Amino acid sequence: MDMQHQLQIAADHLKRAQRLVVLSGAGVSKESGIPTYRDAQEGMWQQYKPEDLATPAAFKKNPKLVWDWYAARRQAVTAVQPNRAHLAIAALQTLIPQVTVVTQNVDRLHTRAGSHDVIELHGSIMELKCFDDCQGDPTILDETSLGADRDGVPTCPHCGAFARPNVVWFTEYLSESKLERARDFCQACDVLLVVGTSGIVQPAASLPYYAKRWGSAFVIDVNPNDNEIATIADLALRGAAGDVMTAILALLTNT
Ligand code: OAD
């Protein structure tokens, strides 16, 4: 089947959909200039070891190193713009009654593109929280009133523990309430559009199974490369997120 025919099938399903879930991963932000985690050569985990930077143990061992690395990433994310894929996904809100974006990305680009209902499964690099979550999980900190620096890292104004990015690190659990909400939306949706994820990190990777086995969603995988989602997808659109999402939007709006 040629690509144009496949895009038309995707558009036909989206035209009929009342409830859409978009599950996104690092690939959706690639065109904005943010590297993915696992792509050969340029993936983030090709350059840095997760155990050195993205675990609570790493932060305890060298808080300043981890803090500085996240500060640099945050600056990089702030400097870039949402791309065509983020914008097309946000535009779907005007065409489909209920659209929920479930993202593994911590960059906030879906929100900046205008998506209203975004579940940030892995948190957000744009927020800080108390390392000890002293006021409940998560204890989000107001950046204008952080405690004094210790070892070069700001502290929680309530308890004096280190401030840290509000992201889920390796060995940590996702927020149960976010996960439950994401599962509920996946079970209830008509179409699940999976964009730019390798589909190997749990529990996000299990969401397409919720949509398919417990629900009756049509699952569309948007990715230039073969990946784990392909085993369960009804349709695999092999192309970059910006190209594919722009083409789908054009079919939906007849432009
Ligand atoms: P990965 O780096 O594992 O996968 C990125 C996917 O994007 C791959 O399947 C690529 O083929 C695809 N891709 C590359 N360029 C693309 C493009 N232009 N358009 C669409 N897709 C493209 O990233 P994730 O699946 O998001 O977790 O990784 C999941 C989690 O692993 C991340 O959220 C992060 C990481 O460890 C935490 O930090 C908790």
Boltz pocket constraint, residues with backbone or C-beta under 6 A from the ligand:
constraints:
  - pocket:
      binder: B
      contacts: [[A, 24], [A, 25], [A, 26], [A, 27], [A, 28], [A, 30], [A, 31], [A, 36], [A, 37], [A, 38], [A, 39], [A, 43], [A, 54], [A, 104], [A, 105], [A, 122], [A, 168], [A, 169], [A, 170], [A, 195], [A, 196], [A, 197], [A, 198], [A, 199], [A, 200], [A, 201], [A, 222], [A, 223], [A, 224], [A, 225], [A, 226], [A, 227], [A, 239], [A, 240], [A, 241], [A, 242]]
      max_distance: 6.0
